[in-house]
Amino acid sequence: MTAAHPNQDRAEAALGSLSALGASVAGFGVGVLFADRVPALAWPAIVGGVAVHLFGMVGTMRLRSVEGYRPARLERFGYWACWLIVGALLAYAIAELFR
């Protein structure tokens, strides 16, 4: 990100987030549509999606911190809330595995 065009940077970030949200909602729809046809793909898809998401999330935070960016309190809350949700999902997966 360059400091010369902060509005463009914000717009690009917002559009990237909007794109990710749209892909997520579409993926959810596809999952609901095919839930009874391919249940064996559920956990591999969840694991793959979470891994990709975490890689992007951690990578973004690292890049921004190198540039000296300090996230707002709400951003930090969202970051750690995401890790908490991933942890809960992992705990659920382990419980299901041993059930």
N, C-alpha and C positions, 0 to 999 in steps of 0.2 A: 504494500500500500504506500502511496506517496502522499505527502502532506500538501502537495500543490493542488489537489482536487479532492478535498474531503467530502464534498457532496456526491461526487461520482463514486467514491469509495463506499459511501453509505448506501447509495443506490445499488451498486453491484452486490454488496453484502445482503441487502434486503431481497434482491431478486434471487440470489443464491439460496437464501433461506426459504423463499416462496417456492422455488423449484423443488427443494428437498421435501418440503411439506406436501406438495402436490404428488411427488413420487411416492411418498409414504402413504398418503390416502389412497392412491391408485393401487399400491401394493396390498393394502388392507382389503380393498374391494376384491382384488383377484384372489386373495386368501380366503375370503368369505365365500366367493363364488365356487372355488374348487376344494373347500375344506373337507367334504366327504369323499372326494376322489383321490386325493394324494396326502393323506395324513402323515405318511412316513417322511414327507419333506418338511414338516413343520419345524422340528428342532434344528435340523441343519440350516434352514433359512433363518431362524432366529439367531443362531450362533454366528452365522456369517454376517448377518446384518448388524448385530451388536459389535462384532469385531471391526467391521468397516467404520461404523459410527464412532467407536472409541478411538480408532486410529486418526480419523479426521478431527475429532474434538480435541484430543491431546495435542496433535500436531498444530492445530490452529492456536491453542493456548501457548505452546512453546514458541511459535513464530512471533506472536504478538509480544511475548515477554522479552524476547531478544531485542525487539524494537523499542522496548521501554514502556510498553502499554501496561497500564494497571487497570484490571477489570473493575467495573462498578460492583457494588454489593449484590445487586440482583443477578448479574452475570456469574459471580462466584457461587451464589445460591443455586442457580440453575446447573452449573457445572457439577457441584457436589450432589445435588438432588439426582442428577443423571446417574452418577456412580452408585448412589443408594438404590435406585431402581434396578440397575444392572445387578447389583449384589442380591437384591430380593429375587430377581428372576433366576439367578444362579442357584440360590437356596431352594427355590421352588423346583427347578430342574433336578437338583440332587435328590430332593424328597420324592419326586415322581420316579426317579431311577430306582430307588430302593423300596418303592411301594409294591 
